[in-house]
Protein backbone atom coordinates (compact mmCIF):
# COMPACT_ATOMS: atom_id res chain seq x y z
CA UNK A 1 0.00 0.00 0.00
CA UNK A 2 1.32 3.41 -0.92
CA UNK A 3 0.52 7.10 -0.62
CA UNK A 4 -1.58 6.61 2.49
CA UNK A 5 -3.87 4.10 0.78
CA UNK A 6 -5.48 1.47 3.00
CA UNK A 7 -7.88 -1.38 2.32
CA UNK A 8 -11.33 -0.08 1.52
CA UNK A 9 -10.28 3.59 1.64
CA UNK A 10 -9.12 6.10 -0.97
CA UNK A 11 -5.54 7.29 -1.17
CA UNK A 12 -6.51 10.36 0.89
CA UNK A 13 -7.08 8.28 4.04
CA UNK A 14 -3.81 9.43 5.60
CA UNK A 15 -4.89 13.04 5.25
CA UNK A 16 -8.32 12.24 6.69
CA UNK A 17 -6.72 10.72 9.74
CA UNK A 18 -4.21 13.56 10.01
CA UNK A 19 -7.06 16.10 10.03
CA UNK A 20 -9.14 14.17 12.55
CA UNK A 21 -6.18 13.67 14.84
CA UNK A 22 -5.21 17.34 14.66
CA UNK A 23 -8.77 18.43 15.50
CA UNK A 24 -8.88 16.17 18.55
CA UNK A 25 -5.45 17.34 19.69
CA UNK A 26 -6.68 20.94 19.49
CA UNK A 27 -9.67 20.03 21.64
CA UNK A 28 -7.46 18.35 24.21
CA UNK A 29 -5.08 21.32 24.24
CA UNK A 30 -7.98 23.72 24.80
CA UNK A 31 -9.55 21.56 27.50
CA UNK A 32 -6.25 21.27 29.37
CA UNK A 33 -5.74 25.04 29.15
CA UNK A 34 -9.27 25.69 30.41
CA UNK A 35 -8.72 23.31 33.33
CA UNK A 36 -5.30 24.73 34.14
CA UNK A 37 -3.65 21.37 33.50
CA UNK A 38 -0.44 20.63 31.58
CA UNK A 39 -1.10 18.92 28.26
CA UNK A 40 1.32 16.21 29.30
CA UNK A 41 -1.14 15.01 31.96
CA UNK A 42 -3.61 13.69 29.36
CA UNK A 43 -2.98 10.70 27.08
CA UNK A 44 -5.01 10.27 23.92
CA UNK A 45 -6.02 6.65 23.33
CA UNK A 46 -7.37 6.23 19.80
CA UNK A 47 -10.15 3.64 19.68
CA UNK A 48 -9.62 1.77 16.43
CA UNK A 49 -12.48 -0.73 16.70
CA UNK A 50 -14.17 -1.66 13.39
CA UNK A 51 -11.29 -0.15 11.41
CA UNK A 52 -8.57 -2.17 9.63
CA UNK A 53 -4.98 -2.65 10.70
CA UNK A 54 -3.99 -0.39 7.80
CA UNK A 55 -5.59 2.54 9.64
CA UNK A 56 -3.67 1.63 12.78
CA UNK A 57 -0.47 1.72 10.75
CA UNK A 58 -1.34 5.13 9.35
CA UNK A 59 -2.12 6.43 12.84
CA UNK A 60 1.23 5.13 14.08
CA UNK A 61 2.94 6.99 11.25
CA UNK A 62 1.23 10.16 12.52
CA UNK A 63 2.66 9.67 16.01
CA UNK A 64 -0.18 7.82 17.74
CA UNK A 65 1.22 5.48 20.38
CA UNK A 66 -1.88 4.37 22.32
CA UNK A 67 -4.70 2.44 20.62
CA UNK A 68 -7.75 0.65 22.00
CA UNK A 69 -10.01 -2.19 20.96
CA UNK A 70 -13.17 -3.58 22.53
CA UNK A 71 -13.58 -7.01 20.90
CA UNK A 72 -10.88 -9.66 21.04
CA UNK A 73 -11.92 -11.25 17.75
CA UNK A 74 -11.04 -7.96 16.06
CA UNK A 75 -8.16 -6.94 18.28
CA UNK A 76 -6.08 -10.12 18.28
CA UNK A 77 -5.39 -10.29 14.52
CA UNK A 78 -4.96 -6.53 14.32
CA UNK A 79 -2.42 -6.51 17.14
CA UNK A 80 -0.55 -9.39 15.49
CA UNK A 81 -0.49 -7.54 12.18
CA UNK A 82 0.87 -4.42 13.88
CA UNK A 83 3.30 -6.17 16.22
CA UNK A 84 6.23 -4.35 14.65
CA UNK A 85 4.85 -0.93 15.61
CA UNK A 86 5.69 0.94 18.86
CA UNK A 87 2.11 0.80 20.15
CA UNK A 88 0.54 0.39 23.57
CA UNK A 89 -2.66 -1.65 23.33
CA UNK A 90 -5.64 -0.94 25.59
CA UNK A 91 -8.55 -3.36 25.85
CA UNK A 92 -11.65 -1.32 26.72
CA UNK A 93 -14.62 -3.62 26.06
CA UNK A 94 -16.51 -6.03 28.26
CA UNK A 95 -14.22 -9.03 28.63
CA UNK A 96 -15.45 -12.61 28.84
CA UNK A 97 -13.24 -15.04 30.74
CA UNK A 98 -12.95 -17.32 27.69
CA UNK A 99 -11.20 -14.49 25.83
CA UNK A 100 -8.68 -13.73 28.55
CA UNK A 101 -5.92 -16.03 27.29
CA UNK A 102 -5.99 -14.27 23.92
CA UNK A 103 -6.20 -10.74 25.34
CA UNK A 104 -3.14 -11.14 27.55
CA UNK A 105 -1.05 -11.92 24.46
CA UNK A 106 -1.24 -8.31 23.25
CA UNK A 107 -2.90 -5.99 25.78
CA UNK A 108 -0.81 -3.70 27.97
CA UNK A 109 -3.86 -2.40 29.85
CA UNK A 110 -7.36 -3.77 30.44
CA UNK A 111 -9.73 -0.92 31.33
CA UNK A 112 -12.81 -3.03 31.93
CA UNK A 113 -12.15 -5.19 34.99
CA UNK A 114 -15.50 -5.51 36.75
CA UNK A 115 -15.63 -8.79 38.71
CA UNK A 116 -13.49 -11.02 40.88
CA UNK A 117 -13.72 -13.98 38.51
CA UNK A 118 -12.16 -11.88 35.76
CA UNK A 119 -9.32 -10.87 38.07
CA UNK A 120 -8.55 -14.53 38.78
CA UNK A 121 -8.69 -15.45 35.10
CA UNK A 122 -6.41 -12.58 34.07
CA UNK A 123 -3.90 -13.41 36.79
CA UNK A 124 -3.77 -17.07 35.80
CA UNK A 125 -3.40 -16.25 32.10
CA UNK A 126 -0.61 -13.71 32.67
CA UNK A 127 1.36 -16.19 34.79
CA UNK A 128 0.95 -18.93 32.19
CA UNK A 129 2.04 -16.59 29.43
CA UNK A 130 5.15 -15.59 31.41
CA UNK A 131 4.68 -12.01 30.24
CA UNK A 132 5.23 -8.72 32.09
CA UNK A 133 2.60 -7.46 34.49
CA UNK A 134 -0.77 -6.53 32.98
CA UNK A 135 -2.15 -3.13 33.92
CA UNK A 136 -5.76 -3.29 35.08
CA UNK A 137 -8.38 -0.61 35.73
CA UNK A 138 -11.57 -1.04 37.71
CA UNK A 139 -14.56 -0.13 35.56
CA UNK A 140 -17.01 1.92 37.61
CA UNK A 141 -20.73 1.92 36.77
CA UNK A 142 -22.85 4.97 37.64
CA UNK A 143 -26.13 3.67 36.25
CA UNK A 144 -27.70 2.81 39.58
CA UNK A 145 -27.83 -0.89 38.80
CA UNK A 146 -30.46 -0.62 36.05
CA UNK A 147 -30.78 -3.42 33.51
CA UNK A 148 -29.88 -1.02 30.69
CA UNK A 149 -26.76 0.21 32.47
CA UNK A 150 -23.12 -0.02 31.51
CA UNK A 151 -20.81 -2.79 32.63
CA UNK A 152 -18.81 -2.13 35.77
CA UNK A 153 -19.06 -2.23 39.53
CA UNK A 154 -20.96 0.29 41.65
CA UNK A 155 -18.85 2.87 43.48
CA UNK A 156 -19.18 1.15 46.85
CA UNK A 157 -17.49 -2.00 45.48
CA UNK A 158 -14.52 -0.34 43.82
CA UNK A 159 -12.11 -0.51 46.74
CA UNK A 160 -12.69 -4.23 47.26
CA UNK A 161 -12.04 -5.04 43.61
CA UNK A 162 -9.04 -2.69 43.50
CA UNK A 163 -7.49 -4.49 46.45
CA UNK A 164 -8.10 -7.83 44.73
CA UNK A 165 -6.33 -6.67 41.57
CA UNK A 166 -3.41 -5.24 43.53
CA UNK A 167 -2.93 -8.57 45.33
CA UNK A 168 -3.25 -10.75 42.22
CA UNK A 169 0.03 -12.17 40.88
CA UNK A 170 0.89 -10.85 37.44
CA UNK A 171 -1.52 -7.93 37.62
CA UNK A 172 -0.88 -4.24 38.36
CA UNK A 173 -3.61 -1.90 39.56
CA UNK A 174 -3.40 1.11 37.26
CA UNK A 175 -6.54 3.04 38.22
CA UNK A 176 -10.22 3.43 37.39
CA UNK A 177 -12.38 3.81 34.29
CA UNK A 178 -15.94 4.77 33.44
CA UNK A 179 -18.23 5.47 30.51
CA UNK A 180 -20.73 8.30 30.84
CA UNK A 181 -23.94 6.58 32.05
CA UNK A 182 -27.11 6.40 30.00
CA UNK A 183 -29.34 5.83 33.03
CA UNK A 184 -29.29 6.42 36.77
CA UNK A 185 -28.53 9.57 38.78
CA UNK A 186 -25.81 10.81 36.39
CA UNK A 187 -27.67 10.17 33.14
CA UNK A 188 -27.11 13.03 30.68
CA UNK A 189 -24.63 14.59 33.11
CA UNK A 190 -21.16 13.30 32.18
CA UNK A 191 -19.46 16.09 34.12
CA UNK A 192 -20.99 14.87 37.37
CA UNK A 193 -20.09 11.25 36.60
CA UNK A 194 -16.50 12.14 35.77
CA UNK A 195 -16.17 14.28 38.90
CA UNK A 196 -17.40 11.36 40.98
CA UNK A 197 -14.89 9.08 39.24
CA UNK A 198 -12.09 11.48 40.18
CA UNK A 199 -13.22 11.31 43.81
CA UNK A 200 -13.19 7.51 43.66
CA UNK A 201 -9.71 7.62 42.12
CA UNK A 202 -8.49 9.74 45.02
CA UNK A 203 -9.89 7.21 47.49
CA UNK A 204 -8.29 4.28 45.65
CA UNK A 205 -4.91 6.03 45.63
CA UNK A 206 -4.97 6.30 49.42
CA UNK A 207 -4.24 2.58 49.53
CA UNK A 208 -2.58 2.26 46.12
CA UNK A 209 -0.61 5.43 45.33
CA UNK A 210 0.60 4.17 41.94
CA UNK A 211 -2.95 3.65 40.61
CA UNK A 212 -3.03 7.05 38.94
CA UNK A 213 -4.87 6.34 35.68
CA UNK A 214 -8.32 7.90 35.33
CA UNK A 215 -9.78 6.69 32.04
CA UNK A 216 -12.84 8.73 31.04
CA UNK A 217 -14.20 10.72 28.15
CA UNK A 218 -14.85 9.88 24.52
CA UNK A 219 -15.46 11.85 21.32
CA UNK A 220 -18.51 13.66 22.66
CA UNK A 221 -17.43 14.44 26.20
CA UNK A 222 -13.64 14.53 26.38
CA UNK A 223 -13.67 18.17 27.54
CA UNK A 224 -15.80 17.35 30.58
CA UNK A 225 -13.57 14.40 31.41
CA UNK A 226 -10.40 16.48 31.24
CA UNK A 227 -11.99 19.19 33.40
CA UNK A 228 -12.73 16.51 36.01
CA UNK A 229 -9.18 15.12 35.99
CA UNK A 230 -9.10 12.33 33.41
CA UNK A 231 -5.59 11.17 32.54
CA UNK A 232 -6.65 9.08 29.52
CA UNK A 233 -9.38 9.91 27.00
CA UNK A 234 -10.64 7.22 24.63
CA UNK A 235 -11.51 8.77 21.28
CA UNK A 236 -12.55 6.95 18.13
CA UNK A 237 -15.10 8.63 15.89
CA UNK A 238 -13.63 12.12 16.18
CA UNK A 239 -10.32 10.81 14.82
CA UNK A 240 -11.37 8.04 12.46
CA UNK A 241 -14.77 9.24 11.27
CA UNK A 242 -18.19 7.58 11.42
CA UNK A 243 -17.93 3.89 12.18
CA UNK A 244 -18.86 1.16 9.74
CA UNK A 245 -21.39 -1.45 10.96
CA UNK A 246 -19.89 -4.30 12.92
CA UNK A 247 -19.78 -7.57 11.09
PyMOL commands that set and color helices and strands:
alter all, ss='L'
color gray80, all
select helices_A, chain A and resi 13-35+39-41+53-61+72-81+97-103+116-129+155-167+190-207+222-228+237-240
alter helices_A, ss='H'
color red, helices_A
select strands_A, chain A and resi 43-47+66-69+88-91+109-113+134-139+171-177+213-215+232-235
alter strands_A, ss='S'
color yellow, strands_A
deselect
rebuild
show_as cartoon
